[in-house]
């Protein structure tokens, strides 16, 4: 599908912009006396979806447009990691150039970077003899061995750190390694992992170890997770939903324990029926510089009996009404006033790459079309926000519109959030990647991260010659440099 850059040619003067501390009370009160759905195009400044930032990030939200700081995608969980002065060390075997590129035209502040650096057989045996440099300064980072060569030496090394970078910029770091190399910097306010009988706690987020509830708890000013469908589900070819309670033999492994990035991998089976139990893998990631959670789910379906995959989270955001918005080209928004109210964004792409999106609102049995578009104007970003009185959840569905099928983002007044994809044609594997970001209001200036940037991670790659010298295949992002 061809994507075009569009400027709507209008703007908003926001008298609250220097402070970002206005209450959302007036906005929420006004929405109780106005229609439940509205449409507005993106703000052409700062973190408006898909637009380059200027000066400073600020909330990408309906509330931000109206002079509040309510609906946003980020919170400052930790300060931006500043490099510390690095001293020359003896016993250095070499330094590998690592290039970090911003390719979406959005300024990033303390943004998570996940780099994979290759090493030739025998070149590196111990991940503790590696450090990351920016010029002469050491950058706080986390080093995890992904794979090893037959001789036990490191083959691929994961490096997690945070970077601040401007629109369309590239910053080059040096990965210094050798027997005399030692890390001298500490990670400020790093994440720690604790395990209970049936919980894995990472900061203020608690993950379950069974399939019946993945995101068990998120605490801020109060509990953000409520009661309802919680975790992954699949849909079979008859349209029957197989919910999260059907996950069996689920095991949880802490792949990365922090302090910069925590990764937990779940593996198990989902019982479609007594004779068919496809394998499920869920990889959950949590960076320390942003308060989001990323969940990538892969369901192996060798018999091609499944058509859809979805992820569900029950939210508790306090008294209604709640304000919602979606990343449509018109920036559609409205409110949920009662527990039976619902809103659904559906983005459909056919085999010829023709697309249609619709937004429907209403109650069970009384749902009506609010907005729709088709053809070249039907490009949807695949994100949204749900805002209560003091808590906001931003959510995003990655790769929206990339494959033929139907992409669905749904909310209701009971707090149920559902994000899913239904494939147009049968396939051996179903994949779904979602983000959820939890934040209190008002949001501090500089703490915001736009939904568009969350869906467009920074790209980290070495020089092509280094992959060749290591005897390993370069990833696609390295070939595009």
N, C-alpha and C positions, 0 to 999 in steps of 0.2 A: 504493500500500500504506500502510495506517495504521500509524504508529509510536507506541508507548506508552513512557512513562517507567516504569521498574520499579526498585524497591528490594528487595534480597533479605533485608534485616533481620538481617544478621550481620556480624561483623568479625574481624580478626586483630590481635593485639597482637604487634608486631615489636620485639624487644629490640635488633636491629641498626640500627634506623631512624636514630638520631642519627649513625651513623658511615658506613654504606653502604660498608663496605670488606671485608665478609666474603667468603671464598673460596667458589667454587661446587663445590669438590671433593666435599664431603659429599653435596650434592644429586645430582651426577652419579654418585657411587658407589652411592647408594641406588636410583637408577633402573635400575642394572644387575641388581638383585636383586628388583625389583618388576614388576608388570604394565607393558606398554609403553604403556598409555593410561589416562588418568584424567580426571576432570571436576571443575571447581571454578568457582564463580561469581566475578564480578569483585570486586576489593577496593573497598570503598566509601570510599576516601580517595585523596588526591593524584591521580596520573595514571592511576588505574584507568579502563579504556576507557569512554568516554561519560559519566563522572562528573565533576562540578565538583571542582577542586583546592582543597586547603586548605593554608595555611601555605607549603609549598614543594612543587615537583614532585619526584617520586621515580619509580624505574623501574616501568613497567607490565609486570610479568613474573611468571612462575611463580617465578623465583628470588627476586624482591623479596618475594613473599608468604611465602617460607620463610626470610626473614632474610638474603638475599644481595642483591647489586646486579648481577645478571648480565644478564638479558634485558631490554633497554630499547630505546628508539627513537631516542636522541639522544646526541650527544657535543658537548662545548664545543670547537668549531673556532676560535671567536674569542670574546672577551669581549663582553658586551652593549654595544651602541654607545650611549654616553652623549652627550647633546647638549652642545655647547659654546656658550659665551656668544656671542650674535650682536650685532654693532654696527649701528646704524641706517645705512642706505646711501642715497645720493641717486640720482636717476634711476630710481625705482621706479614702474612703471606701475600695479601693482595686486597684490592678494593673493587667491588663490582658496582657499576653505575646502575642505579634504579631510578627510572623516570616516572613521575606521578603527573597525570594529565587530567585537567578539567575539560570536558568535551561538550557540556550542555549550556555553557554561557551563564553559569550561576556561581556567584562568589560563595566559597565555603569557609566556615569557621570551625576549627577543631573537628574536622570531619573524619570519620573512620576510614582508614586505608587498609586493605588486605592485599598483601603482596606475596607472590610465590617466586622464590629465587632458586634457580638450579645450580647444582655443583657437580663437577666431574667426579668420577669414582676416585676415592682416596684423598680428595681435596679438603674435606671437612669431616671430622669425627665427632666433634662435641659442639652442640648449639650454644654452649655458654662462652665460646670463644668467637663470638660475632657481636658487632655493635653497628648501629645505624648513625651516620653522620650527615648533617646538613652544613656544608662548608667545614668549618673547624669545630662545630658544635655537635654534641651528642644528643640524639633524639630519643626520649623515652619510648621503648618498644617492647613487644613480647615476641619471643622466638619459639616456634614449635616445629619439630621434625615431622614432616608429613610422610615421606617414604625414604628408604635407605637402599643403597646398592648391596649386592651380595656379600661384599667384604665388610658390611656394617657401617660404612661411611654414609654421610648424609647425601641424599639425591635431590630431594625438594625440601626447602625450608620455608615455612610460612612466617611472615613478619607482619605483625599487627601494630599500627600506630595511628596517630591523628595528625592531620595536616590542615593548614589554613592556606587557601590558594584562590586567586582571582579567576574571573571568567576566561575560559579558553587558554589558560596558562599551563605551562609545564614546569615542574620543579624537579631538579635532579639531586638525588641523595647518593651517598656512598655506603655500600655494605662492606665494612671492613672485617676481615677474618684472619685468623692465624693463632698459633699456640700461645702467643703473648698478649692477645686481645682480651680485654675484660670490660664488662659493662660497669660504668661508674655512676650512672644516673638512675634515680628512682622514679617510678610511675606515680604521679600525684593522684590520690583518691582512687586507687585502683579497685576493681571489682574482686570480691571474694565469694567463694562457693561453699555452702554448708549443706549437708545431706541429713535429712531426717528419715523416718521409716518409709514415708510415701511422698516426700517432698524434696525438691532441690531448690534451695533459696539462693538467689543472685541479687544482692542489694534489696530493693523493695519489691522485687518480683519473685513469686514462688511458682515453680512448675511442678506438675504432678508426675508421678512415675508410672501411672496406669493410663489406659486409653480413655477413661471416662471423663476426665477433665484435665486438659493440658495446662492452660493458664489458670492456676488455682487462685492466685491473689496478686493484686497490684495495689499497694497502699501509697497514698499521698496525703491529702488532708483527711481522706476517708478511704474506705474500700471501693475500688473501681470495678471489680468483677462481681457479678451477681449470679443468679441461678438461671440455668437454661442449657441449651446445647453448647458444648465446649470441646472443640478439637476438630479432627478431620472426619469427613464423611465422603461416601461415594454414591453414585447413582448408577443403577444397572440399565440395560437397554430397554426395559419395560417402563422405566421412569420411577422405579422404587428406590427410595432413599435408604441407604444402609448407614445408620448413624454411628457416632463415636463409641457407643457401648459395645459394638461388635469387634473392636480391636482385641486381639488375643496375644498371649505370650510376648507382651511388650517388654523390651529391655531398654534401659537408659544408660548411656555411656558419656561421661564428661570428656570430650575430646580436647577442649582448651579450657583450662581452669582460671583464666585471667592472668594478670590484673587488667590488661587492656581490652581483651575480648574473651567472652565466655561462649563456648559452643557445646551444646548437648545433642547427641544423636540418639534417636529412638528407632528401634527396629522391631517389627512384629508382623502379624497377619490380621487381615480384616475378613470376618466371616460373611461372605456373600450368601452362601447357603451351606448345608451340611457337607457338601462335596467340593466346595470351591473356596479357598482361602488365599487370595493374592497377598504377596509380600508388600509391606509398607515401610518406608523409611522417612522419618521426619528429622530435619536438621534445624535446630533452634539456635540463633545467634543473638548475643546481647553485647553491644559496645559500651565502654565506660564513658565515652564523651557525649553520648546521646541516650535518651531514655526510651529508645524503641526496642522492639523485639521483631526479629525476622524469622519466619518459619517457611522452610522449603520442604514440600511433601512430594514424594515419588511413590506411585503405586504401580507395581508390575502386573500387567493383565495379559498373560500369554494367550488366554482363550478369547480375548477381545469381547468380554461380556459386559464391560463397563463403558459408560458414556460420559460421566461427569465426575468432578472432584470439587470439594468445597471445604472451607474452613469457617468455624463458628466460634464466637465469643459472646457470652452474656455480660452486658455492661450495667453498672449501677452508678448513675450520674446525678442522683438526687431528684428533687421534685420536678415535674413537668411544668412548663414546656421546655423542650430541648430544641436547639437550633442545629440544622444539618446543611451541608453543602456538598456538591459534587464537582469534579474537575471536567465539566463539559466545556466546549468552546464558549458558551454563554455564561459560565459559572452559575449553575442553577442552585438555588437554596430555598429553604423554607423552615417549617417547624413541625414537631410532633407534639400535639396537645394532650392526647389521651393514650392510654395503654394499648388501645386497639388500632391506633393510627400506624400507617406504614408507608414507606417510600422505597421504590426499587428502580435502580438504574440498570438497564440491559443494553449491552453493546454487541451487535451481531455482525459477523464478517462471513461472507459466502466465499465459494471457491474462486471467484473472479476478483476477490479483494474489494468488492462492493460492500460498504458498511452502512449500518443503520443503528442509531441509538434512540432509546426512549426513556423517559422518566414517568413513572406512574405513582400516584398517591391515592390515599383513601383508607377505608376500613375493609375487613373481609366481606366480600359480596358487593362492595360499593367502590371498587377501584376504578379510577379513571385516568386517561392519558393527560399528562400535563405538558410535556414537551417532547419533540421528536425532531430528528434530522437524518438525512440520508445522503449518500454520494460523497462528494469531495469535502463537504462540511461536517462529516460524521466521525471526526477524529476525537476520541475521548481519552483523557489522561489516565483514567483508572484509579482515582483517589477521591477521598472525601473526608469530612470532619463531622463529629457529633459532639455538641457542646451542652453541658449542663450548667448549673449555677456557678460551680467553682472548679469543675474538672472538664477536660477536653480529651477526646480520643481522636487521633488522626489515623486513617487507615488507607492502605494502598494495595492494589492488585498488580503485580509485575507483568510485563509483556502483554498488556491489553491490546488486542487487535492484531497480534503477530501471526496467529494461526486461525484458520477457518473454524468458526464455532460461536458460542454465545458466552459472553462474560457478564457476570451478575454481581452487583453490589446492593445489599438490602439492609434496611434498618426498620425497627418498629418501636413503638412507645413502651414496650416491655423491656427494652434494652438489648434485644437480640441483634447482633451484627453477623451477617453472613456474606462471605466472598467466595465466588466459585466460577468454574469454567466447564462448559459442556462442549465436547468435541463434535465437529460435524461428521467426521468419518471415524470408523473404528481404528484403534491403535493398540500397540503392545504396552505402552507406558503412558500414564497420565501424570502430569506435573503441575504443581501450583506453588507459587511463591507469594507470600503476603507479608505486609508490614503493619504493625500497630504501634502507635506512639501515644504515651500517656503523660499528660502535663496539667499542672494547676495554673489558674489564671490569677492575676495578670502575669504575663510572661515578660521576663527581663529582656531589655534590648540586647541584641547580640546572642541571645539564646535560641533564636528561631532558626529552623531549618525547613526549607520549602519542601512540599511533597514531591515536586519535580526533581529536586536534588536527591531525595531519598531513593527514587526510582532510577536515578542515573548515577551510580557510584563512581568515585574517582577510579581511574584506570592506572594500574601500576605494572610496569614491564621493564625488562632489561634490554640491552642491545641485542639484536639478532645474532651477532657474532658470538656472544656469550653462550646462548643456547647451543649453537653449533659446537663450540669448544667443549661444552659439557656433555655432548652426545645425546641431547634431549630435544624433543620437538617443541618449538616455540608455540605459545598460545596465540589465538587469533589477534588479541590486542597488541602483541608484539609485532606481528606482521603488518599491522595498520599504521605503525609509527612512521 
